[in-house]
Amino acid sequence: MTYKEKTAALRAELRVLHKLNPESAKGFATLSAGAMADGPLDKKSREYVALAIAVTQRCEPCINLHVEALIKVGCTREELGSVLAMCVQMGGGPALMYCAHALAAWDEFTAPAAV
């Protein structure tokens, strides 16, 4: 399964979960909106933090979502590489393995669409 397929499947699973627990979903959405609200850090910086936590917590679905979000806010592959280097420094070998997932997801998400 590709990273795009995994991310689409995750979103479908989350929709089902949110229908089962709408109040919890609303609460998490409110928490997320508050964390991503404009403040001292711009959205790209906050997404770097989110990705770093996702990598060091070894959450591939979160990695995929935050890589996708970083692409949308204008992150470059080189910037991603710098963040991933810090993840390895802080998380060691296990983080290295998930950094490889993050880079592969980036490369797939940013690949030109086949015609």
FINU-464928 format. One record per residue: residue number from 1; residue in three letters; x negated, y, z negated of N, C-alpha, C, O, CB in turn. Coordinates in Angstrom, 3 decimals. Glycine has a CB too. Layout:
NUM|ALA|X|Y|Z|X|Y|Z|X|Y|Z|X|Y|Z|X|Y|Z
...
***
This chain:
1|MET|-0.852|-1.172|0.000|0.000|0.000|0.000|-0.900|1.238|0.000|-1.883|1.293|-0.739|0.970|-0.004|-1.229
2|THR|-0.568|2.213|0.815|-1.354|3.439|0.902|-1.042|4.360|-0.278|-0.066|4.155|-1.000|-1.077|4.163|2.235
3|TYR|-1.884|5.371|-0.460|-1.625|6.343|-1.529|-0.330|7.106|-1.263|0.414|7.416|-2.194|-2.803|7.329|-1.661
4|LYS|-0.064|7.406|-0.007|1.196|8.076|0.329|2.383|7.191|-0.022|3.372|7.663|-0.583|1.233|8.444|1.824
5|GLU|2.284|5.907|0.308|3.367|4.972|-0.007|3.527|4.804|-1.513|4.646|4.765|-2.025|3.106|3.612|0.648
6|LYS|2.398|4.704|-2.221|2.454|4.579|-3.681|3.125|5.798|-4.306|3.935|5.660|-5.223|1.040|4.400|-4.260
7|THR|2.797|6.977|-3.819|3.354|8.209|-4.368|4.851|8.304|-4.063|5.634|8.708|-4.923|2.612|9.434|-3.800
8|ALA|5.241|7.941|-2.868|6.672|7.939|-2.516|7.429|6.926|-3.368|8.525|7.219|-3.846|6.867|7.620|-1.013
9|ALA|6.862|5.746|-3.562|7.510|4.719|-4.383|7.627|5.189|-5.829|8.645|4.953|-6.478|6.724|3.391|-4.316
10|LEU|6.596|5.847|-6.331|6.638|6.375|-7.693|7.764|7.392|-7.843|8.521|7.354|-8.813|5.293|7.014|-8.064
11|ARG|7.866|8.293|-6.883|8.937|9.299|-6.949|10.320|8.635|-6.957|11.218|9.074|-7.676|8.827|10.278|-5.757
12|ALA|10.485|7.584|-6.162|11.765|6.857|-6.145|12.023|6.204|-7.503|13.143|6.252|-8.010|11.771|5.782|-5.022
13|GLU|11.005|5.600|-8.087|11.148|4.985|-9.406|11.488|6.025|-10.465|12.318|5.777|-11.341|9.865|4.247|-9.791
14|LEU|10.853|7.180|-10.386|11.124|8.240|-11.358|12.552|8.756|-11.241|13.187|9.061|-12.251|10.142|9.392|-11.171
15|ARG|13.061|8.856|-10.016|14.457|9.291|-9.835|15.417|8.330|-10.541|16.381|8.764|-11.172|14.809|9.383|-8.326
16|VAL|15.152|7.034|-10.433|15.997|6.035|-11.093|15.895|6.187|-12.611|16.906|6.167|-13.313|15.589|4.599|-10.662
17|LEU|14.679|6.337|-13.107|14.476|6.510|-14.545|15.156|7.778|-15.049|15.764|7.776|-16.120|12.980|6.552|-14.870
18|HIS|15.055|8.854|-14.282|15.670|10.122|-14.683|17.188|10.021|-14.735|17.820|10.653|-15.581|15.261|11.232|-13.725
19|LYS|17.784|9.229|-13.835|19.238|9.037|-13.871|19.649|8.266|-15.123|20.715|8.515|-15.687|19.716|8.291|-12.608
20|LEU|18.812|7.340|-15.553|19.102|6.549|-16.742|18.949|7.391|-18.015|19.694|7.221|-18.980|18.179|5.322|-16.801
21|ASN|17.977|8.294|-17.998|17.662|9.126|-19.170|17.615|10.600|-18.781|16.541|11.200|-18.827|16.314|8.698|-19.799
22|PRO|18.729|11.199|-18.404|18.703|12.570|-17.894|18.212|13.602|-18.907|17.540|14.560|-18.527|20.070|12.951|-17.433
23|GLU|18.529|13.427|-20.169|18.090|14.414|-21.169|16.576|14.353|-21.359|15.928|15.389|-21.507|18.804|14.174|-22.521
24|SER|16.016|13.157|-21.355|14.559|13.023|-21.451|13.886|13.633|-20.223|12.859|14.302|-20.329|14.158|11.536|-21.599
25|ALA|14.482|13.390|-19.061|13.930|13.958|-17.822|13.957|15.477|-17.872|12.991|16.130|-17.479|14.715|13.457|-16.593
26|LYS|15.056|16.041|-18.352|15.151|17.504|-18.470|14.105|18.026|-19.447|13.465|19.046|-19.194|16.569|17.928|-18.929
27|GLY|13.935|17.327|-20.560|12.943|17.742|-21.552|11.536|17.732|-20.993|10.760|18.658|-21.225|13.011|16.848|-22.763
28|PHE|11.207|16.672|-20.251|9.873|16.602|-19.654|9.702|17.676|-18.587|8.627|18.263|-18.462|9.626|15.211|-19.049
29|ALA|10.756|17.935|-17.819|10.687|18.980|-16.793|10.456|20.349|-17.437|9.704|21.170|-16.914|11.984|18.997|-15.947
30|THR|11.103|20.581|-18.562|10.913|21.849|-19.276|9.487|21.955|-19.794|8.855|23.003|-19.666|11.916|21.976|-20.443
31|LEU|8.978|20.874|-20.378|7.591|20.844|-20.856|6.621|21.115|-19.715|5.690|21.907|-19.855|7.272|19.487|-21.509
32|SER|6.845|20.456|-18.590|5.970|20.637|-17.425|6.017|22.067|-16.904|4.982|22.646|-16.573|6.364|19.670|-16.311
33|ALA|7.204|22.627|-16.834|7.345|24.004|-16.352|6.625|24.974|-17.279|5.987|25.921|-16.819|8.831|24.387|-16.235
34|GLY|6.728|24.739|-18.576|6.031|25.597|-19.523|4.526|25.496|-19.391|3.824|26.505|-19.454|6.439|25.256|-20.927
35|ALA|4.028|24.289|-19.209|2.582|24.098|-19.070|2.048|24.689|-17.768|0.894|25.113|-17.704|2.243|22.617|-19.137
36|MET|2.890|24.716|-16.728|2.437|25.223|-15.435|2.817|26.682|-15.191|2.566|27.216|-14.110|3.002|24.371|-14.335
37|ALA|3.423|27.333|-16.198|3.809|28.739|-16.042|2.559|29.617|-15.915|1.498|29.298|-16.451|4.679|29.205|-17.244
38|ASP|2.712|30.718|-15.199|1.597|31.647|-15.051|1.106|32.101|-16.413|1.891|32.352|-17.328|2.007|32.858|-14.201
39|GLY|-0.186|32.200|-16.525|-0.809|32.626|-17.772|-2.277|32.911|-17.511|-2.645|33.281|-16.396|-0.642|31.553|-18.882
40|PRO|-3.122|32.745|-18.521|-4.548|33.049|-18.355|-5.235|32.192|-17.288|-6.178|32.642|-16.638|-5.260|32.865|-19.672
41|LEU|-4.755|30.948|-17.110|-5.329|30.081|-16.080|-4.393|30.027|-14.876|-3.173|29.960|-15.025|-5.584|28.653|-16.635
42|ASP|-4.978|30.058|-13.692|-4.152|29.935|-12.497|-3.736|28.477|-12.306|-4.240|27.581|-12.983|-4.909|30.456|-11.250
43|LYS|-2.816|28.258|-11.381|-2.263|26.916|-11.176|-3.357|25.921|-10.764|-3.352|24.775|-11.213|-1.155|26.956|-10.107
44|LYS|-4.274|26.349|-9.926|-5.333|25.440|-9.492|-6.158|24.971|-10.694|-6.480|23.788|-10.804|-6.242|26.127|-8.448
45|SER|-6.496|25.887|-11.580|-7.277|25.519|-12.774|-6.510|24.538|-13.650|-7.085|23.575|-14.158|-7.641|26.774|-13.590
46|ARG|-5.227|24.777|-13.826|-4.421|23.865|-14.639|-4.322|22.494|-13.977|-4.315|21.474|-14.666|-3.016|24.446|-14.866
47|GLU|-4.247|22.462|-12.662|-4.209|21.171|-11.961|-5.552|20.446|-12.069|-5.580|19.216|-12.120|-3.839|21.376|-10.479
48|TYR|-6.666|21.187|-12.104|-7.971|20.549|-12.343|-7.958|19.835|-13.693|-8.410|18.696|-13.811|-9.122|21.602|-12.298
49|VAL|-7.434|20.522|-14.704|-7.362|19.933|-16.043|-6.478|18.684|-16.011|-6.842|17.646|-16.564|-6.813|20.965|-17.072
50|ALA|-5.329|18.790|-15.368|-4.406|17.654|-15.280|-5.061|16.468|-14.576|-4.920|15.326|-15.014|-3.123|18.061|-14.539
51|LEU|-5.768|16.736|-13.498|-6.445|15.647|-12.785|-7.518|15.020|-13.653|-7.637|13.796|-13.702|-7.061|16.156|-11.477
52|ALA|-8.298|15.836|-14.335|-9.354|15.304|-15.193|-8.779|14.405|-16.281|-9.331|13.346|-16.577|-10.152|16.445|-15.822
53|ILE|-7.674|14.833|-16.870|-7.039|14.000|-17.889|-6.508|12.714|-17.260|-6.666|11.636|-17.834|-5.895|14.770|-18.591
54|ALA|-5.890|12.814|-16.103|-5.369|11.618|-15.428|-6.487|10.623|-15.133|-6.320|9.419|-15.329|-4.654|12.007|-14.121
55|VAL|-7.635|11.130|-14.661|-8.770|10.245|-14.359|-9.283|9.585|-15.636|-9.465|8.368|-15.678|-9.911|11.033|-13.670
56|THR|-9.517|10.381|-16.671|-10.101|9.809|-17.887|-9.110|8.946|-18.658|-9.517|8.105|-19.459|-10.615|10.916|-18.785
57|GLN|-7.803|9.144|-18.425|-6.787|8.275|-19.021|-6.470|7.083|-18.119|-5.702|6.197|-18.494|-5.511|9.069|-19.302
58|ARG|-7.066|7.070|-16.935|-6.936|5.961|-15.981|-5.503|5.748|-15.518|-4.995|4.627|-15.501|-7.456|4.684|-16.599
59|CYS|-4.861|6.854|-15.141|-3.474|6.802|-14.664|-3.448|7.103|-13.167|-3.384|8.263|-12.760|-2.571|7.812|-15.448
60|GLU|-3.499|6.055|-12.356|-3.531|6.255|-10.910|-2.311|7.000|-10.374|-2.477|7.859|-9.507|-3.644|4.928|-10.224
61|PRO|-1.089|6.716|-10.845|0.044|7.510|-10.339|-0.129|9.004|-10.625|0.164|9.835|-9.766|1.353|7.016|-10.962
62|CYS|-0.602|9.348|-11.822|-0.834|10.763|-12.147|-1.937|11.348|-11.273|-1.843|12.492|-10.828|-1.201|10.923|-13.635
63|ILE|-2.976|10.564|-11.030|-4.062|11.016|-10.159|-3.490|11.378|-8.797|-3.777|12.452|-8.267|-5.164|9.925|-10.021
64|ASN|-2.691|10.498|-8.232|-2.120|10.742|-6.906|-1.307|12.031|-6.890|-1.450|12.852|-5.984|-1.243|9.561|-6.475
65|LEU|-0.446|12.205|-7.901|0.400|13.395|-7.946|-0.413|14.674|-8.108|-0.095|15.690|-7.489|1.400|13.279|-9.079
66|HIS|-1.461|14.636|-8.933|-2.241|15.857|-9.159|-3.212|16.143|-8.005|-3.518|17.305|-7.739|-3.017|15.743|-10.472
67|VAL|-3.695|15.113|-7.326|-4.477|15.344|-6.103|-3.580|16.019|-5.069|-3.985|16.988|-4.426|-5.065|13.999|-5.539
68|GLU|-2.381|15.514|-4.914|-1.430|16.109|-3.977|-1.141|17.571|-4.344|-1.083|18.436|-3.470|-0.121|15.295|-3.956
69|ALA|-0.964|17.835|-5.627|-0.707|19.210|-6.080|-1.914|20.107|-5.819|-1.751|21.267|-5.443|-0.355|19.227|-7.580
70|LEU|-3.112|19.585|-6.012|-4.317|20.386|-5.751|-4.439|20.746|-4.278|-4.862|21.853|-3.947|-5.567|19.631|-6.202
71|ILE|-4.080|19.843|-3.408|-4.090|20.141|-1.973|-3.137|21.302|-1.693|-3.467|22.215|-0.935|-3.688|18.884|-1.137
72|LYS|-1.960|21.262|-2.308|-0.949|22.307|-2.079|-1.388|23.675|-2.580|-0.965|24.696|-2.039|0.351|21.925|-2.752
73|VAL|-2.243|23.708|-3.619|-2.679|25.006|-4.157|-4.009|25.468|-3.563|-4.591|26.448|-4.027|-2.802|24.927|-5.672
74|GLY|-4.491|24.762|-2.537|-5.655|25.233|-1.806|-7.007|24.741|-2.282|-8.032|25.324|-1.931|-5.665|26.667|-1.838
75|CYS|-7.031|23.694|-3.064|-8.299|23.109|-3.501|-9.040|22.553|-2.279|-8.417|22.058|-1.339|-8.060|21.987|-4.569
76|THR|-10.354|22.637|-2.303|-11.164|22.047|-1.242|-11.699|20.689|-1.696|-11.709|20.378|-2.887|-12.329|22.991|-0.851
77|ARG|-12.130|19.911|-0.753|-12.720|18.604|-1.080|-13.957|18.790|-1.951|-14.208|17.989|-2.851|-13.085|17.826|0.211
78|GLU|-14.729|19.841|-1.687|-15.935|20.114|-2.461|-15.584|20.470|-3.909|-16.260|20.035|-4.841|-16.741|21.253|-1.811
79|GLU|-14.519|21.266|-4.093|-14.068|21.583|-5.449|-13.602|20.316|-6.164|-13.908|20.108|-7.338|-12.929|22.628|-5.413
80|LEU|-12.871|19.483|-5.454|-12.433|18.216|-6.024|-13.643|17.408|-6.473|-13.648|16.847|-7.568|-11.593|17.417|-5.004
81|GLY|-14.662|17.349|-5.632|-15.868|16.610|-5.976|-16.519|17.114|-7.253|-17.024|16.326|-8.052|-16.852|16.685|-4.847
82|SER|-16.507|18.420|-7.442|-17.077|19.004|-8.650|-16.278|18.596|-9.881|-16.856|18.257|-10.913|-17.126|20.528|-8.535
83|VAL|-14.965|18.626|-9.777|-14.113|18.197|-10.888|-14.348|16.712|-11.173|-14.440|16.306|-12.331|-12.612|18.463|-10.568
84|LEU|-14.443|15.913|-10.125|-14.656|14.478|-10.316|-16.007|14.192|-10.964|-16.123|13.252|-11.751|-14.556|13.748|-8.981
85|ALA|-17.025|14.982|-10.648|-18.336|14.819|-11.288|-18.222|15.038|-12.797|-18.833|14.313|-13.582|-19.367|15.802|-10.679
86|MET|-17.441|16.037|-13.196|-17.232|16.279|-14.627|-16.464|15.130|-15.271|-16.722|14.769|-16.419|-16.480|17.598|-14.843
87|CYS|-15.523|14.562|-14.529|-14.779|13.413|-15.051|-15.714|12.250|-15.340|-15.589|11.588|-16.371|-13.692|12.978|-14.062
88|VAL|-16.644|12.003|-14.438|-17.607|10.920|-14.636|-18.495|11.236|-15.836|-18.780|10.358|-16.650|-18.468|10.704|-13.363
89|GLN|-18.929|12.486|-15.943|-19.793|12.881|-17.060|-19.074|12.651|-18.390|-19.688|12.194|-19.354|-20.217|14.366|-16.926
90|MET|-17.791|12.962|-18.448|-17.037|12.843|-19.693|-16.466|11.434|-19.914|-16.261|11.022|-21.056|-15.910|13.854|-19.702
91|GLY|-16.210|10.701|-18.830|-15.533|9.416|-18.968|-16.344|8.193|-18.616|-15.868|7.072|-18.789|-14.348|9.422|-18.145
92|GLY|-17.571|8.378|-18.123|-18.435|7.248|-17.823|-17.957|6.373|-16.677|-17.250|6.817|-15.773|-18.583|6.417|-19.027
93|GLY|-18.369|5.116|-16.749|-18.087|4.158|-15.682|-16.620|3.991|-15.346|-16.267|4.001|-14.167|-18.637|2.848|-16.049
94|PRO|-15.735|3.834|-16.350|-14.317|3.695|-16.012|-13.780|4.906|-15.251|-12.992|4.753|-14.318|-13.502|3.484|-17.275
95|ALA|-14.202|6.108|-15.645|-13.750|7.308|-14.927|-14.279|7.300|-13.497|-13.592|7.739|-12.575|-14.210|8.591|-15.660
96|LEU|-15.495|6.803|-13.313|-16.071|6.717|-11.968|-15.166|5.920|-11.037|-14.967|6.301|-9.884|-17.466|6.078|-12.020
97|MET|-14.621|4.818|-11.532|-13.754|3.978|-10.716|-12.489|4.732|-10.303|-12.040|4.614|-9.163|-13.386|2.700|-11.476
98|TYR|-11.917|5.502|-11.223|-10.699|6.254|-10.922|-10.997|7.502|-10.096|-10.129|7.983|-9.368|-9.989|6.645|-12.215
99|CYS|-12.209|8.025|-10.204|-12.612|9.126|-9.323|-12.625|8.655|-7.873|-12.265|9.403|-6.965|-14.007|9.674|-9.725
100|ALA|-13.043|7.407|-7.665|-13.024|6.849|-6.310|-11.595|6.802|-5.777|-11.364|7.082|-4.601|-13.649|5.435|-6.292
101|HIS|-10.623|6.445|-6.643|-9.218|6.474|-6.232|-8.797|7.893|-5.863|-8.136|8.110|-4.848|-8.315|5.925|-7.352
102|ALA|-9.189|8.859|-6.702|-8.791|10.256|-6.461|-9.328|10.744|-5.123|-8.606|11.395|-4.368|-9.295|11.171|-7.598
103|LEU|-10.581|10.440|-4.822|-11.169|10.882|-3.553|-10.512|10.177|-2.371|-10.263|10.798|-1.338|-12.685|10.624|-3.543
104|ALA|-10.232|8.889|-2.517|-9.559|8.154|-1.435|-8.154|8.712|-1.204|-7.712|8.838|-0.062|-9.485|6.640|-1.766
105|ALA|-7.457|9.045|-2.288|-6.122|9.648|-2.139|-6.236|10.985|-1.421|-5.454|11.264|-0.512|-5.438|9.836|-3.522
106|TRP|-7.199|11.817|-1.816|-7.425|13.118|-1.164|-7.632|12.910|0.335|-6.986|13.559|1.159|-8.658|13.850|-1.787
107|ASP|-8.536|12.000|0.674|-8.862|11.781|2.085|-7.636|11.302|2.871|-7.439|11.700|4.019|-10.005|10.758|2.214
108|GLU|-6.821|10.455|2.257|-5.618|9.994|2.951|-4.591|11.121|3.088|-4.009|11.308|4.156|-4.998|8.804|2.205
109|PHE|-4.371|11.867|2.010|-3.375|12.935|2.030|-3.745|14.046|3.015|-2.865|14.693|3.583|-3.210|13.517|0.634
110|THR|-5.040|14.266|3.213|-5.478|15.371|4.079|-5.845|14.913|5.483|-6.201|15.742|6.320|-6.662|16.074|3.458
111|ALA|-5.769|13.627|5.760|-6.102|13.121|7.101|-5.096|13.685|8.102|-3.906|13.793|7.804|-6.099|11.549|7.134
112|PRO|-5.580|14.040|9.286|-4.649|14.507|10.321|-3.620|13.418|10.643|-3.946|12.234|10.723|-5.421|14.914|11.605
113|ALA|-2.413|13.839|10.819|-1.343|12.883|11.145|-1.598|12.285|12.519|-1.973|12.983|13.461|0.054|13.568|11.104
114|ALA|-1.387|10.976|12.613|-1.532|10.294|13.904|-0.380|10.694|14.799|0.755|10.841|14.345|-1.580|8.747|13.729
115|VAL|-0.679|10.868|16.065|0.348|11.296|17.011|0.907|10.126|17.759|1.787|10.297|18.603|-0.203|12.310|17.983
***
